[in-house]
């Protein structure tokens, strides 16, 4: 990543990463949530037409609820990219932390949708007229895998941050 030429002494070579660690995390998490919501909306709601976000009413209400989900997905993704642009401007963008948070956000959305929306609230199912168990297992397993990948990457950033602090305290 390039150093901000406008003020290289203030922003250094990514030295602000630790200071803006939580912003990296939330930017990535929001992007992961928005991206997974968008993928869900496009593939399962529009292309395959297996369900709407809210299937307990008329088709018109279902389409309206899909529009709300799509709007939320775009808002989350675009807002996260504004946060990312600010991080890059400050030379505080932390690629591994951001990507880990993207996976975490995508997995969290997937699990929330699979467990809360599908099972607890029952506002829609993945598909109708079929045995749901294989679909539910695939959906929720994918969510767990995304979450685990995200946690693995995020834990690596915590470890590298701790090592860096320990190295600075010895100097």
Secondary structure, DSSP 8 states (H G I E B T S, - for coil): ----TT-HHHHTTTTTTTTTHHHHHHHHHHHHHHHHHHHHIIIIIIIS----S--SS-HHHHHHHHHHHHHHHHHHHHHHHHHHHHHHHTT---HHHHHHHHHHHHHHHHHIIIIIIIIIS-S--S-SSS-HHHHHHHHHHHHHHHHHHHHHHHHHHHHHHHHHHHHHHH-
